Amino acid sequence: MNQPKNNRILSALTSQVYANLNKHFELVPLALGELLVDANREIEFLHFPIKGIVSLISVMQDGSTTEVGLIGKEGMTGIPQFLGNGVSNNRSVVQLKGTAIKISAEVLRVEFERNLSLQKLLLDYNLKLFNQVSQCASCNNHHSVKQRAARWLLMLDDRVDGELLTMTQQLLSQMLGVRRSGVSEVASEIQQQGIINYSRGNITILDREALESIACECYLFLQE
């Protein structure tokens, strides 16, 4: 199975670890809006995206949501399984459809506990993800919706290899933690500047350099 190698974590596995895990890999589709990990629930399966993007979403008691992180082909879902009790207080939801390698958390944990190279690889990724979540939390508090939208679009673009971004205003508002009307105004403003084309949920970045000039400083820390 060559496709696992399209994920950066899986491609970095030693040949021995890869051989040990390969028979447990399952190639699965990632459907838009699919819930991969629920908040405050034990993580049973892990996903390594090959194509597509998964959002880490913080959910408040009133149902409001804010995205606090992105996972693409550089990473994996369910990393808390290797930290403490293996429970996350965020949801992992598919934001852009694609495919992933799925594996039992128990199987990967067995290999993790006996292999130092795998431990280092997953802990290094955990640190990167922690830094991303921390930066996104600060960004959500300090920067305008327009700056955050630009940063967010750039982070998506970094993970999709130039493919068309499919995104509804409802999903945009959920990701940014703002009302749909606010998202509509920002998207229209950026489109009028000739930086993006946004039509029927499809987003095409026309001028990446201009989009980078709009984005807040956080993007510099979050580049892939």
C-alpha positions, 0 to 999 in steps of 0.5 A, a space after each residue: 500500500 503506497 498511499 500511506 506514504 502521502 502522509 508525512 508522519 507515515 512517510 517518516 516511519 522506519 521500515 520496521 515500524 511501517 512493516 509492523 503497522 501496514 497490515 493494520 492500515 485501512 484506506 477510508 474516505 473522509 466525508 465532509 462534516 464527518 465526526 472522527 473524534 468527539 469531545 470528552 470521549 475515548 479515542 478508538 481510531 486514529 486517522 492520518 489524512 492523505 487528502 482532505 482536512 480535519 478541523 479541531 473544534 472547540 464547542 461551548 455549552 450553548 453550541 457555539 463553535 470555534 476552530 482551534 486547529 487544522 490537520 492535513 497530510 502533515 499530521 494525524 487525529 487522536 494524538 491525545 491517545 498518547 498523552 495521559 488518558 487519551 481523551 480530547 476536549 475538542 471535536 475532530 471534524 472533516 472540513 474538506 473531504 478526502 481520504 485517510 489511513 485509519 488504524 486502531 488506537 490500541 494497535 498504534 499504542 502497542 507499537 508506540 510503547 515499544 519503539 523509541 523512534 515512533 515515540 519521538 515522531 508522534 511527540 514531535 508532532 504533538 508539540 507542533 499541533 500544540 503550538 498551532 492550537 495555542 497560536 490559533 487561540 491567541 489569533 481568535 482573541 486578538 485579530 479581526 475576522 478579515 485577518 483570521 479569514 485570510 490566515 485560515 484560507 492560507 492554512 487550507 491552501 497549504 494543505 490541498 496542493 492547489 485544489 479547489 476549496 469547497 466551503 459553505 458560509 455556514 461552515 466558514 462561520 463555524 470555523 471562525 466563530 462569527 455570524 454568517 453575516 460577518 463571514 459574508 461581508 468579509 468574503 465579499 470584501 476580499 473578493 471585490 479586491 480580486 484576491 479570491 473568487 467565492 461562488 456557490 461554496 467554491 473558493 479559488 485563491 487568485 492572488 496569494 501574495 495579496 491574501 498573505 498581506 491581509 493575514 495576521 502575523 500568526 500565519 508566519 508561525 503557522 506555515 506548513 
